[in-house]
Amino acid sequence: MEFRRVGDTYEKKITSVAANGSTYSCWQQVRRETIIDDRGREYLRTIPSYDNGVVVPSHTDYQDTIEKCVNRYHPLSYNVNEGSFPTWESLVKQVFGEQESMGWEYLATLYQNPLQILPILCLVSEENGTGKTTFANALENLFGQNVGFYGQQDLSSQFNTWMSSLVAVFEEINETETTLNKLKAASTARSVTINAKYQQPYTFNPFVKIILLSNNEKTFIRANRNDIRFWVRKLSPLAAYDHNFEKNLKLETPAVAYYLSTYVLREPRSRMYFSPQEIETEALRLVVKESQSNCVKELSEFIADSLEDADPFLATTLDLFDLLDKHYTRSEIKQALQNDFCLSPSVNPVRYTTISGLSKTGRVYTFTGNMLQSLRQSYTLI
């Protein structure tokens, strides 16, 4: 089938060439008049028509048409075959290290259950030659055109077609509140409006998995203790360079696809499949520490020191405002307590004794010794 009509739009199947010289097929819009010029008006009657385009991902039971709709999810370009895949094994070990089994579980979930929400995978290293980009390229071998490579301009643009990918790879994004909010929202969104060039906006149920690559290990994102979306892996340089490595990855792709299709998955432990405890790494804790405001850091140190003398102790935001020598506003202190420390004040005013021994009444926050270890970690070097 060379032409098709989807709704009121004609499309032509063409062969395009990627930057690496490989070819791939894709559908490109074509004007009705162009078809008439090339084939004649009567040829239009032979072109199959469809009501709409849909995106239904599947790697195990792909259908190019569903009802009277075209499936715009891209099928795999290879035949799955059982075999060995030592190069893939070394790459997964390199990227996921001590969490290697979780790395295979991540890939198998992508392959078997593409609709499953997964954490934002962050691969970081200040050094080059660690396998970050190689892993992203390997995913493109595995999932083809369903993997897209994007930059800061795509996040800043009014167009958001990257959200229709299975995997969206971003390299060296600018850490801004707007950027992070977009990524966080995309990782769990149930419905979005896709804005694409030269097309009418349409509602879409996204299933995009986000991967961030960065040479900045500490401040490429801002995260707090409550963030359960980020799985941060710090990579070390590869022991030796093999110029056939990426070629072998591509050759082994049909075999690794077979392995992933037969991998026995466990039950999800959270809505992002893995539990927060499973994806907590030393690299994530370092990011959380670097993301803390000065207010949070000073509060952490003050509360930890105070708990050594009084456990528990009670304080209002006004108390802490005075105890921190008025360096921060009460609003900053309140935001730190509620957002970073996950604390809430008492519902009603209570009578309490301050650290200095005064008897007062107010809506208090309660600090206990159970917080001591995590507070110490929050302001000391990891």
C-alpha positions, 0 to 999 in steps of 0.5 A: 500500500503506497497511499492511504487516506486518514480522515481527510488527509492523504498520506504516502509511504516513503523510505527515509534515511537516518543520520547513520545511513540506515533506511526506514519507512514512514508515512508523509502527508501528500496533497490530493492534487499531487496524487492526481497530477502523478496518478490521475483522478481515478486513482483516488478511488483505489486508495484505502480510507480510514476514519482516524489515526490511533496510537496503540503500542504493542511489541507482542501483538502489533496490529497496523489497523484497529477497527477503521483506524490506522495504528500510528505506533511503529512496528518493530523492524526485525524478527524476534529470534532466540539466541545469545546477547553478550553485548547487551548483557555487558551494557545492562551491567554497565548501566545498572550495576548492582541493580542489574536485575531491576534493569532487565525488569525495566526493559522487559516492562517496556517490551511487554507492558508499554502502557505501564508507568515507569520512573524517569531514568537518569543516567549521569556521569561527569566523565565521558565514555560511560555508555549513557548514549550507547544505552539510548541508541540500543533502545532505538535498535530495540524499539525503532522509531518509537524512541525519540531524541530531544533537547531543551528546545523541545521542552520549551516549544509549544509543540509537544509531539515528544509525548507520543513516543514510547521513550523520549531521551533528553540530553543536558536539559536546563534545570528550571521549574517549568522544565521539571514540572513538564517532565514530572507531569508527562511521566504520570499523565493520563491525558494530554493535548498533543500540539504538532506542526501543521496539524490540529491539536488532539487529545492523547493518552500518553505512555512516554517513558523519559530518560535523562542523560547528563554530565552534571551529577548533582544539579541536572534536576531539583528533587526533594525527599518526596520525589519518587519519579527519579531513578538516578544511576551514576555511571563509571567509564567503560573498562575498554573501548570496543569499536564493534560494540554498537554494531554487536548490540544491533545484531543481538537485538532480535535475541534480546527481544526474545529474552524480554518477551519471555521474561517473567515480570513481578507485580508492580510495587507502585504506580511507577512499577518500582517502589521508591525504596528500590530506586533510591540510590546514592546518586539520587540522595546526592541530587536531593542534598544539592537541591535543598535550599539554604533554609532547608539545610539550616533547619535540618542542622538546627532540628537535628542538634535540638533533638539531641537535647530534647526529644521530642520538641515542639515549635511553631514557624514563629519560634523557628523564625526567631531561632534561625535569627530571622534569616528566612521568612515564616513562609519559607520555613513553612514551605520547607517544613511541609514540602521537604520535611513532610510535616503538618502543624497541629490542627488546633492551637495547643499549649506547649513548652518551647526549647527555652522553657517558655509556656506558649500556645500555638499550632505546633510542628512536632519533631521526634528522634526518629527524624534524627538520622535522615536529618543528619544525612540531609546536611552532611556530605554523603 
